[in-house]
Amino acid sequence: MFITNVAILVLAGFVGYAVISKVPNTLHTPLMSGTNAIHGIVVLGGIIVLGLGENLSVFDKGLLVIAIIFGTINVVGGFLVTDRMLEMFKSKPAPPKQDDEEQA
């Protein structure tokens, strides 16, 4: 069972890398926003399981807390990256023009 799970994890990593490496830069921001929404659902699910799980061991609770922390970091980082990328598309304000008197 363990070998099967590790094999699935490794194959999922290869497939994920192959898919993401072929995404053009113009699609990165919409994909990042979608990923943030998915990770938000994962974090919410982890919080619900942690709160309602009556038969969880200390080890299971620790893993859930770590997963929630990493998921939260991923969501916040994703929103920061998305915001930074969207800033690149905004027009920059024109510098104020100087009068002829100020230049002399």
C-alpha positions in Angstrom: 0.0 0.0 0.0 2.8 2.4 0.9 4.6 1.8 -2.4 1.4 2.4 -4.3 0.9 5.7 -2.6 4.5 6.8 -3.2 4.2 5.8 -6.8 1.0 7.9 -7.2 2.7 10.8 -5.5 5.7 10.7 -7.8 3.6 10.3 -11.0 1.4 13.2 -9.9 4.5 15.3 -9.4 5.7 14.5 -13.0 2.3 15.1 -14.5 2.0 18.4 -12.6 5.4 19.5 -13.7 4.7 18.6 -17.3 1.4 20.5 -17.3 2.6 23.6 -15.6 5.8 23.9 -17.7 3.7 24.2 -20.9 1.5 27.0 -19.5 2.2 30.3 -21.3 3.0 33.4 -19.2 -0.2 35.1 -20.2 -2.3 32.4 -18.5 -0.3 32.4 -15.3 -2.4 35.0 -13.4 -5.8 33.4 -14.1 -4.4 30.0 -13.2 -2.9 31.4 -10.0 -6.3 32.8 -9.0 -7.9 29.5 -9.6 -5.3 27.7 -7.6 -5.8 30.2 -4.7 -9.5 29.3 -4.7 -8.7 25.6 -4.6 -6.2 26.0 -1.8 -8.7 28.1 0.2 -11.1 25.2 0.0 -8.3 22.8 1.1 -7.5 25.1 4.1 -11.2 25.3 5.1 -11.5 21.5 4.8 -8.5 21.1 7.0 -9.9 23.4 9.7 -13.3 21.6 9.6 -11.7 18.2 9.9 -9.5 19.5 12.8 -12.5 20.9 14.6 -14.9 18.0 14.1 -12.4 15.1 14.2 -13.1 13.4 17.5 -11.0 10.3 16.9 -7.9 12.0 15.7 -4.6 11.2 17.3 -2.0 13.8 18.3 0.0 12.9 15.2 -3.0 13.4 13.0 -3.8 16.8 14.6 -0.2 17.9 14.2 -0.2 16.9 10.5 -3.5 18.8 10.0 -2.1 21.9 11.7 1.0 21.7 9.5 -1.1 21.3 6.4 -3.3 24.2 7.3 -0.2 26.4 7.9 1.4 25.5 4.6 -1.9 25.9 2.7 -2.4 29.3 4.2 1.1 30.3 3.2 0.4 29.1 -0.3 -2.9 31.1 -0.5 -1.3 34.3 0.8 1.8 33.9 -1.4 -0.4 33.2 -4.4 -2.5 36.4 -3.8 0.7 38.4 -3.4 2.1 37.1 -6.7 -1.2 37.7 -8.5 -1.4 41.2 -7.2 2.2 41.9 -8.2 1.5 40.6 -11.7 -1.7 42.6 -12.1 0.3 45.8 -11.0 2.4 45.3 -14.1 -0.6 45.9 -16.3 -1.6 49.2 -14.7 -0.5 52.4 -16.4 2.1 54.4 -14.6 1.2 58.0 -13.7 2.9 60.7 -15.9 5.6 62.6 -14.1 4.6 66.2 -13.3 5.7 68.7 -15.9 8.1 71.4 -14.8 7.5 75.1 -15.7 10.0 77.1 -17.6 10.6 79.2 -14.5 11.6 76.2 -12.4 14.0 74.9 -15.0 16.0 78.2 -15.1 
